[in-house]
């Protein structure tokens, strides 16, 4: 239905776009496949592959991110230069490069649509692996908005600061059994008290908060 895109390289041809189609043809043991031959520079071929791999209806954000990361390295471009080439904003590209650096369990959660992109970007900023993993698990199990993920990151940073103020390092191998002494102000009555256990709750409006 759609020919492969190739470019001449010496006496042979190099596949530019259509890897999955070529794989399917090979599995069907087809000896001849329709192709469109075009002249591409090395950079042009890379950009054509980026377009092919990121403009499919079924492309996921992780595959897109890895494609961008590889293309930037191959092209030797800055984020600004690459963003202009693909006609996207710099923040869009930066976010994708961040995704490409994320651990496997966050990438898998994104691919399975178990967490939102904004949530993943917020939780990735938590620099203690055990804490970050636990918050990701919470997001997968109970759902989490970007605002809630931001609150999770901020609460971690508050906890980390409390440990540092006490001359201790925040545990990185496992979560503490007893949290450090942290105080916060009640959102309803304004009273400052010790936080014994942090919980994330969803409410329809401020009037719905009880206690």
HELIX and SHEET records of a PDB file:
HELIX    1   1 UNK A   19  UNK A   27  1                                   9    
HELIX    2   2 UNK A   42  UNK A   54  1                                  13    
HELIX    3   3 UNK A   61  UNK A   75  1                                  15    
HELIX    4   4 UNK A   79  UNK A   86  1                                   8    
HELIX    5   5 UNK A   90  UNK A  101  1                                  12    
HELIX    6   6 UNK A  104  UNK A  111  1                                   8    
HELIX    7   7 UNK A  117  UNK A  124  1                                   8    
HELIX    8   8 UNK A  129  UNK A  142  1                                  14    
HELIX    9   9 UNK A  146  UNK A  165  1                                  20    
HELIX   10  10 UNK A  206  UNK A  208  5                                   3    
SHEET    1   A 3 UNK A  12  UNK A  17  0                                        
SHEET    2   A 3 UNK A   4  UNK A   9 -1                                        
SHEET    3   A 3 UNK A  35  UNK A  37  1                                        
SHEET    1   B 2 UNK A 183  UNK A 185  0                                        
SHEET    2   B 2 UNK A 192  UNK A 194 -1                                        
END                                                                             
